[in-house]
């Protein structure tokens, strides 16, 4: 594929995400789907697949109808209720299913957390010819491993469990801190070639690892280990499968954390949403004063207001 083909969006890309049958998740999914159709440029007509866990609850009729109008394919999948209770298990299962579905149907699959809004054409999702995986680092360090410090016991366990080869651990910078860390990929934006089996490998490793007694000991120390182990295992799996040369870090304008805008100390802090390609949020619309607080012009605020699920 030439650069011209990639720029024109002629390569096949699939957008995929997950939606749960609750008001917040449905609102997020609708904002994501609407934003793709409105702002993704040459990719605005790409297939959009949303995966729906089958756990006895149904999406609301309003959300289902709106997503249908947006030509979103809703894909139900079975998952054990007990498994679904653990943080982000549903996301990894859905991502793996999407990757399997995309085989022979798309050159690339962009897995997006549903709390994503697309604001410009995400042309970088059409990866360069020699790249397999497009990513962004985590927003901030939290449980990550600082590059200039020894591996702690948690990351030592992750590296051992995932069998990471020598030479794969190169530094990256957190999104809003500019902190140098060992590879720690944000699971909310993953672009890959379906045939490489990355998302399926993540699912398999995560669904085994989270139940391991050695990892459960960390959950008891700090609940954040339970919340973020999916992301740690993802990082280990990626490092175990791919060389650094196969990875493509996306620009700072991708996967930007709106909820951390005031904490951004990197020098790349955008003046407003208009500068960004995709943003992440934490349900900003739940704050009655969100319009006053959002760093964006009135056109974007009005567009969002008109599309919030009521």
C-alpha positions in Angstrom: 0.0 0.0 0.0 1.4 3.3 -1.0 1.4 6.5 1.1 -1.1 8.0 -1.3 -3.5 5.0 -0.8 -3.2 5.3 3.0 -3.8 9.1 2.9 -6.9 8.7 0.8 -8.3 6.1 3.1 -8.5 3.4 0.4 -7.2 0.7 2.8 -9.9 -1.1 4.6 -10.2 -0.2 8.3 -12.7 -1.4 10.8 -13.6 0.6 14.0 -14.5 -1.7 16.9 -15.6 -1.1 20.5 -17.9 -2.5 23.2 -21.2 -1.2 24.6 -22.9 -2.3 27.8 -26.7 -2.0 28.4 -26.5 1.0 30.7 -27.1 4.7 30.1 -23.5 5.9 30.5 -22.1 3.2 28.2 -24.8 3.7 25.6 -24.2 7.5 25.6 -20.5 6.9 25.1 -21.1 4.5 22.3 -23.4 6.9 20.5 -21.0 9.8 20.8 -18.2 7.6 19.4 -20.3 6.3 16.5 -21.7 9.8 15.7 -18.2 11.3 15.8 -16.8 8.7 13.4 -19.6 9.3 10.9 -19.3 13.1 11.2 -15.5 13.8 11.5 -13.5 10.8 10.4 -13.1 12.2 6.8 -12.3 9.5 4.3 -12.7 6.9 7.1 -16.2 8.1 8.1 -17.8 5.3 6.1 -15.7 2.5 7.5 -17.5 -0.4 9.2 -18.2 0.2 12.9 -18.7 -2.9 15.0 -19.9 -2.6 18.6 -19.8 -5.8 20.8 -22.6 -6.3 23.3 -22.1 -8.8 26.2 -25.1 -11.1 26.6 -25.7 -11.2 30.3 -29.5 -11.0 30.6 -29.8 -7.3 29.9 -30.6 -5.6 26.6 -29.5 -2.3 25.1 -32.2 0.3 25.3 -34.5 0.7 22.3 -33.4 4.3 21.8 -29.7 3.4 21.7 -30.3 0.4 19.4 -32.3 2.5 17.0 -29.8 5.3 16.9 -26.9 3.0 16.3 -28.8 1.3 13.5 -29.3 4.6 11.8 -25.6 5.2 12.1 -25.0 1.8 10.3 -23.3 0.4 13.4 -23.2 -3.4 13.5 -24.1 -4.7 16.9 -22.5 -8.1 17.6 -23.7 -10.0 20.7 -21.2 -12.3 22.5 -21.6 -14.7 25.3 -19.5 -14.2 28.5 -19.8 -15.7 31.9 -21.2 -13.2 34.4 -18.5 -14.0 36.9 -15.8 -13.3 34.3 -17.5 -10.1 33.3 -17.3 -8.7 36.8 -13.5 -8.5 36.7 -12.4 -5.1 35.3 -12.0 -5.0 31.5 -12.4 -8.8 30.8 -15.3 -7.9 28.5 -13.1 -5.5 26.6 -10.4 -8.0 25.9 -12.9 -10.7 24.8 -14.7 -8.3 22.5 -11.5 -7.0 21.0 -10.4 -10.5 20.3 -13.7 -11.3 18.6 -13.5 -8.2 16.5 -10.0 -9.1 15.4 -11.2 -12.5 14.4 -14.1 -11.0 12.4 -11.8 -8.6 10.7 -9.6 -11.4 9.2 -9.9 -11.2 5.4 -12.3 -8.2 5.7 -10.0 -5.4 6.7 -6.3 -4.4 6.5 -6.5 -2.8 9.9 -8.7 -2.9 13.0 -8.9 0.1 15.4 -10.1 -1.0 18.8 -11.3 2.0 20.7 -12.5 2.3 24.2 -16.2 3.5 24.0 -15.3 6.7 25.9 -13.6 8.0 22.8 -14.6 10.8 20.5 -13.2 11.2 17.0 -12.7 14.9 16.0 -10.6 14.7 12.8 -9.8 12.1 10.2 -7.6 9.5 12.1 -5.5 8.8 9.0 -2.6 7.5 11.1 -4.8 4.4 11.9 -3.7 3.3 8.4 -0.3 2.2 9.6 2.9 2.5 7.6 3.8 -0.5 5.4 6.3 -2.0 7.8 4.2 -1.5 10.9 1.9 -4.0 12.7 0.8 -2.1 15.8 -0.3 1.5 16.3 -0.4 2.7 19.9 -0.3 5.4 22.5 1.4 5.1 25.9 -0.6 5.3 29.1 -1.7 8.8 30.2 0.3 8.8 33.3 2.6 6.4 35.2 0.4 5.2 38.1 1.4 1.5 38.3 3.8 1.8 35.4 7.6 1.1 35.7 9.9 4.1 35.5 12.7 3.4 33.0 15.5 4.6 35.3 14.3 2.4 38.2 14.6 -1.3 38.8 11.6 -3.5 37.9 9.4 -3.9 40.9 7.9 -7.2 41.9 4.6 -6.7 40.0 6.3 -5.9 36.7 8.9 -8.7 37.3 6.0 -11.1 37.5 4.4 -9.7 34.3 7.6 -9.9 32.4 8.1 -13.5 33.6 4.6 -14.5 32.8 4.6 -13.1 29.3 8.1 -14.4 28.5 9.5 -11.1 27.1 12.7 -11.5 25.0 15.8 -9.5 25.7 16.1 -6.2 23.9 12.4 -5.4 23.6 12.2 -3.0 26.5 12.8 0.5 25.2 11.5 3.7 26.8 8.4 5.6 26.1 6.9 8.8 27.5 3.6 9.0 29.4 1.0 11.2 27.6 0.4 14.0 30.1 3.4 13.7 32.4 6.3 13.2 30.0 7.6 10.6 32.4 10.1 8.0 30.9 8.7 4.6 31.5 9.1 1.0 30.3 6.6 0.1 27.6 3.1 0.4 29.0 0.5 0.6 26.3 -2.9 2.3 26.7 -5.6 -0.3 26.0 -8.1 2.3 24.9 -6.6 2.7 21.5 -5.1 -0.3 19.7 -4.6 -0.4 15.9 -3.4 -3.6 14.4 -3.4 -5.9 11.5 -5.9 -8.7 12.2 -3.7 -11.5 10.9 -1.0 -10.8 13.6 -3.3 -12.2 16.3 -2.4 -9.6 18.9 -5.8 -9.0 20.4 -6.6 -12.7 20.6 -3.2 -13.3 22.3 -4.0 -10.5 24.8 -7.4 -12.0 25.6 -5.9 -15.5 26.2 -3.1 -14.2 28.4 -5.3 -11.9 30.4 -8.1 -14.4 31.1 -5.5 -16.8 32.5 -3.3 -14.2 34.3 -5.9 -12.3 36.3 -6.9 -15.5 38.1 -3.3 -16.5 39.1 -2.7 -16.5 42.8 0.5 -14.5 42.4 -1.4 -11.6 40.8 -4.3 -11.9 43.2 -1.9 -11.0 46.0 -1.3 -7.7 44.4 -5.1 -7.0 44.2 -5.2 -7.3 47.9 -2.4 -4.8 48.4 -3.9 -2.1 46.1 -7.2 -2.4 44.0 -5.5 -0.5 41.2 -3.6 -3.7 40.3 -7.0 -5.4 39.6 -8.1 -2.4 37.6 -5.0 -2.2 35.4 -3.7 -5.7 35.1 -5.4 -6.0 31.7 -3.2 -3.2 30.5 0.0 -4.6 32.1 -0.7 -8.0 30.5 -1.4 -6.3 27.2 2.0 -4.6 27.4 3.7 -7.9 28.2 2.0 -9.7 25.3 2.8 -7.0 22.8 6.5 -7.0 23.9 6.6 -10.8 23.6 5.2 -10.9 20.1 6.5 -7.7 18.3 9.8 -6.1 17.8 10.1 -2.4 18.4 10.5 -1.9 14.6 6.9 -3.2 14.1 5.3 -0.6 16.4 4.1 2.8 15.4 3.5 5.4 18.1 0.6 7.6 17.1 0.9 11.4 17.4 0.1 13.3 20.6 -3.2 14.4 19.1 -4.5 10.8 19.4 -6.2 9.3 22.5 -5.8 12.6 24.4 -7.3 12.4 27.9 -9.8 15.3 28.1 -10.2 14.6 31.9 -6.5 15.2 32.4 -6.2 18.4 30.4 -5.5 20.6 33.4 -2.7 18.1 34.6 -0.9 18.1 31.2 2.7 19.4 31.8 4.3 18.1 28.7 4.4 21.2 26.6 2.1 19.5 24.1 -1.0 20.5 25.9 -3.7 21.5 23.3 -5.5 24.8 23.6 -8.7 23.0 22.8 -10.4 20.0 21.4 -10.2 21.4 17.9 -6.4 20.6 17.9 -7.1 16.9 18.5 -7.8 13.8 16.4 -9.3 11.5 19.0 -10.0 12.2 22.7 -10.8 10.1 25.7 -13.1 11.2 28.5 -14.6 10.0 31.8 -18.2 10.9 31.2 -17.8 14.7 31.2 -21.5 15.1 30.5 -22.4 14.0 34.0 -21.1 17.3 35.3 -23.9 20.0 34.9 -21.2 22.6 34.2 -19.3 20.6 31.6 -19.9 23.2 28.9 -18.1 25.8 31.0 -15.2 23.5 31.8 -14.6 21.9 28.4 -11.6 23.4 26.5 -13.5 23.7 23.2 -15.3 26.2 21.1 -19.1 26.5 21.0 -19.5 24.5 17.7 -18.1 21.3 19.3 -20.0 21.9 22.5 -23.2 22.3 20.6 -22.6 19.3 18.5 -22.0 17.2 21.6 -25.1 18.6 23.4 -27.3 17.7 20.5 -26.2 14.1 20.6 -26.2 13.2 24.3 -28.6 10.4 25.0 -31.6 11.8 26.8 
